[in-house]
Amino acid sequence: MTDIAATAEEQAINRSKMQISETEVAVELKGMNKWYGDFHVLRDINLTVMKGERIVICGPSGSGKSTMIRCINRLEEHQSGQIIVDGNELTDDLKKIDEIRREVGMCFQHFNLFPHLTILENCTLAPIWVRKMPKKQAEEIAMHYLERVKIPDQANKYPGQLSGGQQQRVAIARSLCMSPKIMLFDEPTSALDPEMIKEVLDVMVGLAEEGMTMLCVTHEMGFARKVANRVIFMDAGQIVEQNEPEPFFTNPQHERTKLFLSQILHH
Ligand SMILES: Nc1ncnc2c1ncn2[C@@H]1O[C@H](COP(=O)(O)OP(=O)(O)OP(=O)(O)O)[C@@H](O)[C@H]1O
């Protein structure tokens, strides 16, 4: 975990493009509940994410962070309440779920690249098969994003030939090839060696600077302080507290937040 103190470099982040819409909602969760069998994992979640917001979600292990963001692109199903993505409610309508999935990119802790496909093939698979894009166009777009994450020279290699940090950057590039409106990150750096964390966070900072709407589950509190406009603390399936990074870190209101922060920041 990086320190929360902002360095001069961090303060120099380009916030000018990081505009948050005052009227356009990217994602809305209304009274959302989810159970795993008898276990009530998400309890009355209410959350409105405006376009351009960069939200960091933190909380103890098992608090429901992953489950919440996985519900947003229907990797997990909620049982009550509403999830509205870019104006469309997530229902059982498979066609709609498919459309929403195309708009929501997701990066996981364990990259989830196809090992038997090259980096370029990993990036072009969904644009060709889901978007029906011509192969040449898909490859051009893939190369654009591989350059963007600074690994165009790895395009013809297989995932197993790349470092963890490089694989995670491929996973981000692969998501971007689908032109998502929203990006979900589920602990994208927690499986990486320390020296690779920064290269992945740098890509995420770049995305934030370009105005991408982002929901990130991460323990990287330095990243939260640097790019988030809002930090959310979850515990036992509930959103306990949320605030802008400065007041969140310096003046948490709830005892559970204080305890969590004291544990992770003095670790
Ligand atoms: N498929 C499942 N079936 C049953 N219980 C599950 C399932 N997936 C997660 N859980 C439970 O739901 C709770 C919330 O899990 P979740 O992964 O959302 O937490 P988290 O806050 O992301 O934790 P971590 O920081 O450890 O990743 C945990 O108690 C977990 O054991």
PDBQT file of the ligand as one rigid body, heavy atoms in Angstrom, charges set to zero:
ROOT
HETATM    1  N1  LIG A 301     -20.425 -16.761  -4.577  1.00  0.00    +0.000 N 
HETATM    2  C1  LIG A 301     -20.553 -16.559  -3.256  1.00  0.00    +0.000 A 
HETATM    3  N2  LIG A 301     -21.308 -17.377  -2.502  1.00  0.00    +0.000 NA
HETATM    4  C2  LIG A 301     -21.445 -17.181  -1.168  1.00  0.00    +0.000 A 
HETATM    5  N3  LIG A 301     -20.858 -16.168  -0.500  1.00  0.00    +0.000 NA
HETATM    6  C3  LIG A 301     -20.072 -15.337  -1.198  1.00  0.00    +0.000 A 
HETATM    7  C4  LIG A 301     -19.879 -15.472  -2.610  1.00  0.00    +0.000 A 
HETATM    8  N4  LIG A 301     -19.064 -14.480  -3.040  1.00  0.00    +0.000 NA
HETATM    9  C5  LIG A 301     -18.762 -13.753  -1.940  1.00  0.00    +0.000 A 
HETATM   10  N5  LIG A 301     -19.368 -14.262  -0.843  1.00  0.00    +0.000 N 
HETATM   11  C6  LIG A 301     -19.302 -13.710   0.516  1.00  0.00    +0.000 C 
HETATM   12  O1  LIG A 301     -19.862 -12.404   0.483  1.00  0.00    +0.000 OA
HETATM   13  C7  LIG A 301     -19.118 -11.532   1.336  1.00  0.00    +0.000 C 
HETATM   14  C8  LIG A 301     -18.675 -10.327   0.542  1.00  0.00    +0.000 C 
HETATM   15  O2  LIG A 301     -17.706 -10.733  -0.408  1.00  0.00    +0.000 OA
HETATM   16  P1  LIG A 301     -16.953  -9.682  -1.333  1.00  0.00    +0.000 P 
HETATM   17  O3  LIG A 301     -15.973 -10.439  -2.156  1.00  0.00    +0.000 OA
HETATM   18  O4  LIG A 301     -17.936  -8.830  -2.017  1.00  0.00    +0.000 OA
HETATM   19  O5  LIG A 301     -16.202  -8.800  -0.231  1.00  0.00    +0.000 OA
HETATM   20  P2  LIG A 301     -15.041  -7.762  -0.416  1.00  0.00    +0.000 P 
HETATM   21  O6  LIG A 301     -15.372  -6.620   0.476  1.00  0.00    +0.000 OA
HETATM   22  O7  LIG A 301     -14.803  -7.469  -1.844  1.00  0.00    +0.000 OA
HETATM   23  O8  LIG A 301     -13.814  -8.561   0.205  1.00  0.00    +0.000 OA
HETATM   24  P3  LIG A 301     -12.244  -8.595  -0.203  1.00  0.00    +0.000 P 
HETATM   25  O9  LIG A 301     -11.694  -7.239   0.171  1.00  0.00    +0.000 OA
HETATM   26  O10 LIG A 301     -11.688  -9.670   0.680  1.00  0.00    +0.000 OA
HETATM   27  O11 LIG A 301     -12.168  -8.911  -1.648  1.00  0.00    +0.000 OA
HETATM   28  C9  LIG A 301     -18.001 -12.350   1.926  1.00  0.00    +0.000 C 
HETATM   29  O12 LIG A 301     -18.392 -12.768   3.208  1.00  0.00    +0.000 OA
HETATM   30  C10 LIG A 301     -17.869 -13.537   0.997  1.00  0.00    +0.000 C 
HETATM   31  O13 LIG A 301     -17.420 -14.663   1.671  1.00  0.00    +0.000 OA
ENDROOT
TORSDOF 0
